[in-house]
Amino acid sequence: MIERIIAFCLQQRLMVIGATLTIAISGIIAFENLPVQAFPDVQNVFVQVVTQYPGQAPEEVEKLISLPIERVMNGLPHLMNMRSVSIFGLSVVTLTFDDSAEDYFSRQQVLERLHNADIPSDTKPQLGPLSTGVGEILRYVIDAKNLSLVEQRALQDWVIEPKIRTMQGVADVVSYGGGVKEYKVAAKPDRLRNFNISLQQVFDAIAANNNNTGGGYIEHGDEALVVRGIGLLKSAEEIGEIVVNTNDGVPIRIKDVADISVGPQPRTGMVAMNQRDDVVEGIVLLIKGRDAVEVLNGVKQKIAELNDFGLPPGVQIRPIYDRTELVGHTIHTVEHNMLEGAVLILIILMVFLRRFVAALLVTLIIPLSLLFAFILVDLGGISANLISLGAIDFGIIVDSAVVLVEAVMVQVT
């Protein structure tokens, strides 16, 4: 059998050389397309359903949010297990699927089931980002000594985060620290009692006066004038001027029955760094399966653009953690080990075979085998990382070649 294979290769030399070159070129292309990661992502396919229910205790969150969502998710295709966490004002339901499940199909199935969940109408469940535990690729902080923490957080939420999210491959940008701006209306019970106004009336008045309305259009000659009512609240003073009720024809406004102020939301934690009591931090998450180096380069380019001309004077975005260095170090370590292994094998073969050409032919099997492996890795959707590249065994790769070349040498000599 082996003699027939050897005879065929000798007779069809051009075809064998062409096939070898095809494998080599295809392997190079596959290697260029491989997503590069520092470590392999071995986490199961999972989908998280996150629902905020402000002001509610864990018992109500579990009863009204978590349990109804769990009930409608039962029987999903490929579902392995389901667990939920219910804390003050927040419900997180995590659904784990088996290896045969596909990420986007599973998320679509979860979205379809969510429409049937019997949960309060004022809650909006959302799916967590399509990322995993190894998806954190960049952390940064906002360096702005001339801005308050509330202003820094507003800059992060409304300028920096939307800009970074436009980069292909970014699953989400998570913000921590600072203070989220809010308008606070603190009702005065004695004033409400004097004016015979309930707290619900205050809620309803603010809700009814915080929107813009459209009224169609009015024809005026050859023109059409658009009619619209501007009622969206923009300041604490506008909130205070809202009329709650009337007393003998005299309007009773919000400012007459409540104190209105502007400030940060109540804090449940903080982010500190380098003896700074509080900073605003952003964490960039990578979409599962994407090339971390490629996405990081794009994110850093966006940050450079913002630092140059997209932020107020004196404000800078400063990265504090960058996965690029770890990925580069990992790939460099693998390449270094592979090069050393190839040179060591070449030296050993020259010592035992005593012919440089024979040793070189055997050594050439290593890059050809690696290029063929890259084709299979690319087809299997596996990333290039420390484990997948470091698991290559040079000894096994050259075993057959050594036996074959040594047998040929015996026959020739």
PEJO-V520838 format. One record per residue. SS is DSSP state (H for helix, E for strand, C for the rest). PHI is phi as a letter, one per 40 degrees, with the letter a starting at -180 (NA if undefined). Layout:
ss->SS phi->PHI
ss->SS phi->PHI
This chain:
ss->C phi->NA
ss->H phi->c
ss->H phi->c
ss->H phi->c
ss->H phi->c
ss->H phi->c
ss->H phi->c
ss->H phi->c
ss->H phi->c
ss->H phi->c
ss->H phi->c
ss->C phi->b
ss->H phi->c
ss->H phi->c
ss->H phi->c
ss->H phi->c
ss->H phi->c
ss->H phi->c
ss->H phi->c
ss->H phi->c
ss->H phi->c
ss->H phi->c
ss->H phi->c
ss->H phi->c
ss->H phi->c
ss->H phi->c
ss->H phi->c
ss->H phi->c
ss->H phi->c
ss->H phi->c
ss->H phi->c
ss->H phi->c
ss->H phi->c
ss->C phi->c
ss->C phi->c
ss->E phi->c
ss->C phi->b
ss->C phi->c
ss->C phi->b
ss->C phi->c
ss->C phi->c
ss->C phi->b
ss->C phi->c
ss->C phi->c
ss->C phi->c
ss->E phi->a
ss->E phi->b
ss->E phi->b
ss->E phi->b
ss->E phi->b
ss->E phi->b
ss->E phi->c
ss->C phi->b
ss->C phi->d
ss->C phi->g
ss->C phi->c
ss->C phi->c
ss->H phi->d
ss->H phi->c
ss->H phi->c
ss->H phi->c
ss->H phi->c
ss->H phi->c
ss->H phi->c
ss->H phi->b
ss->H phi->c
ss->H phi->c
ss->H phi->d
ss->H phi->c
ss->H phi->c
ss->H phi->c
ss->H phi->c
ss->H phi->c
ss->C phi->c
ss->C phi->g
ss->C phi->c
ss->C phi->c
ss->C phi->g
ss->E phi->c
ss->E phi->c
ss->E phi->a
ss->E phi->a
ss->E phi->a
ss->E phi->b
ss->E phi->b
ss->E phi->b
ss->E phi->b
ss->C phi->d
ss->C phi->g
ss->E phi->a
ss->E phi->b
ss->E phi->b
ss->E phi->b
ss->E phi->b
ss->E phi->b
ss->E phi->b
ss->E phi->b
ss->C phi->c
ss->C phi->c
ss->C phi->c
ss->C phi->c
ss->C phi->b
ss->H phi->d
ss->H phi->c
ss->H phi->c
ss->H phi->c
ss->H phi->c
ss->H phi->c
ss->H phi->c
ss->H phi->c
ss->H phi->c
ss->H phi->c
ss->H phi->c
ss->H phi->c
ss->C phi->c
ss->C phi->c
ss->C phi->c
ss->C phi->c
ss->C phi->b
ss->C phi->d
ss->C phi->c
ss->C phi->c
ss->C phi->b
ss->C phi->b
ss->C phi->c
ss->E phi->b
ss->E phi->c
ss->C phi->c
ss->C phi->c
ss->C phi->c
ss->C phi->a
ss->C phi->b
ss->C phi->c
ss->C phi->b
ss->C phi->c
ss->E phi->c
ss->E phi->b
ss->E phi->a
ss->E phi->b
ss->E phi->a
ss->E phi->b
ss->E phi->c
ss->E phi->b
ss->C phi->a
ss->C phi->c
ss->C phi->c
ss->C phi->b
ss->C phi->c
ss->H phi->c
ss->H phi->c
ss->H phi->c
ss->H phi->c
ss->H phi->c
ss->H phi->c
ss->H phi->c
ss->H phi->c
ss->H phi->c
ss->H phi->b
ss->H phi->b
ss->H phi->c
ss->H phi->d
ss->H phi->d
ss->H phi->c
ss->H phi->c
ss->H phi->c
ss->C phi->c
ss->C phi->c
ss->C phi->c
ss->C phi->h
ss->E phi->c
ss->E phi->c
ss->E phi->a
ss->E phi->b
ss->E phi->c
ss->E phi->b
ss->E phi->b
ss->C phi->g
ss->C phi->g
ss->C phi->b
ss->C phi->c
ss->E phi->c
ss->E phi->a
ss->E phi->c
ss->E phi->b
ss->E phi->b
ss->E phi->b
ss->E phi->c
ss->C phi->b
ss->H phi->d
ss->H phi->c
ss->H phi->c
ss->H phi->c
ss->H phi->c
ss->H phi->c
ss->C phi->c
ss->C phi->f
ss->C phi->b
ss->C phi->c
ss->H phi->c
ss->H phi->c
ss->H phi->c
ss->H phi->c
ss->H phi->d
ss->H phi->c
ss->H phi->c
ss->H phi->c
ss->H phi->c
ss->H phi->c
ss->C phi->b
ss->C phi->b
ss->C phi->a
ss->C phi->c
ss->E phi->b
ss->E phi->b
ss->E phi->b
ss->E phi->g
ss->E phi->a
ss->E phi->b
ss->E phi->c
ss->E phi->b
ss->C phi->g
ss->C phi->c
ss->E phi->b
ss->E phi->b
ss->E phi->c
ss->E phi->c
ss->E phi->b
ss->E phi->a
ss->E phi->b
ss->C phi->c
ss->C phi->b
ss->C phi->c
ss->C phi->c
ss->C phi->b
ss->C phi->a
ss->H phi->c
ss->H phi->c
ss->H phi->c
ss->H phi->c
ss->H phi->c
ss->C phi->c
ss->C phi->c
ss->E phi->c
ss->E phi->c
ss->E phi->a
ss->E phi->b
ss->E phi->b
ss->C phi->f
ss->C phi->g
ss->E phi->c
ss->E phi->c
ss->E phi->b
ss->E phi->c
ss->H phi->d
ss->H phi->c
ss->H phi->c
ss->H phi->b
ss->E phi->a
ss->E phi->c
ss->E phi->b
ss->E phi->a
ss->E phi->b
ss->E phi->a
ss->E phi->c
ss->C phi->c
ss->C phi->d
ss->C phi->c
ss->C phi->b
ss->C phi->a
ss->C phi->a
ss->C phi->b
ss->C phi->b
ss->E phi->a
ss->C phi->f
ss->C phi->g
ss->E phi->c
ss->C phi->c
ss->C phi->a
ss->C phi->b
ss->C phi->b
ss->E phi->b
ss->E phi->b
ss->E phi->b
ss->E phi->c
ss->E phi->b
ss->E phi->c
ss->C phi->c
ss->C phi->d
ss->C phi->g
ss->C phi->c
ss->C phi->c
ss->H phi->c
ss->H phi->c
ss->H phi->c
ss->H phi->c
ss->H phi->c
ss->H phi->c
ss->H phi->c
ss->H phi->c
ss->H phi->c
ss->H phi->c
ss->H phi->c
ss->H phi->c
ss->H phi->c
ss->H phi->c
ss->H phi->c
ss->H phi->c
ss->H phi->c
ss->H phi->a
ss->C phi->b
ss->C phi->b
ss->C phi->c
ss->C phi->d
ss->C phi->g
ss->C phi->b
ss->E phi->b
ss->E phi->c
ss->E phi->b
ss->E phi->c
ss->E phi->b
ss->E phi->a
ss->E phi->b
ss->H phi->c
ss->H phi->d
ss->H phi->c
ss->H phi->c
ss->H phi->c
ss->H phi->c
ss->H phi->c
ss->H phi->c
ss->H phi->c
ss->H phi->c
ss->H phi->c
ss->H phi->c
ss->H phi->c
ss->H phi->c
ss->H phi->c
ss->H phi->c
ss->H phi->c
ss->H phi->c
ss->H phi->c
ss->H phi->c
ss->H phi->c
ss->H phi->c
ss->H phi->c
ss->H phi->c
ss->H phi->c
ss->H phi->c
ss->H phi->c
ss->H phi->c
ss->H phi->c
ss->H phi->c
ss->H phi->c
ss->C phi->g
ss->C phi->b
ss->H phi->c
ss->H phi->c
ss->H phi->c
ss->H phi->c
ss->H phi->c
ss->H phi->c
ss->H phi->c
ss->H phi->c
ss->H phi->c
ss->H phi->c
ss->H phi->c
ss->H phi->c
ss->H phi->c
ss->H phi->c
ss->H phi->c
ss->H phi->c
ss->H phi->c
ss->H phi->c
ss->H phi->c
ss->H phi->c
ss->H phi->c
ss->H phi->c
ss->H phi->c
ss->H phi->c
ss->C phi->c
ss->C phi->g
ss->C phi->c
ss->C phi->c
ss->E phi->c
ss->C phi->a
ss->H phi->c
ss->H phi->c
ss->H phi->c
ss->H phi->c
ss->H phi->c
ss->C phi->c
ss->C phi->c
ss->C phi->b
ss->H phi->c
ss->H phi->c
ss->H phi->c
ss->H phi->c
ss->H phi->c
ss->H phi->d
ss->H phi->c
ss->H phi->c
ss->H phi->c
ss->H phi->c
ss->H phi->c
ss->H phi->c
ss->H phi->c
ss->H phi->c
ss->H phi->c
ss->H phi->c
ss->H phi->c
ss->H phi->c
ss->H phi->c
ss->C phi->c
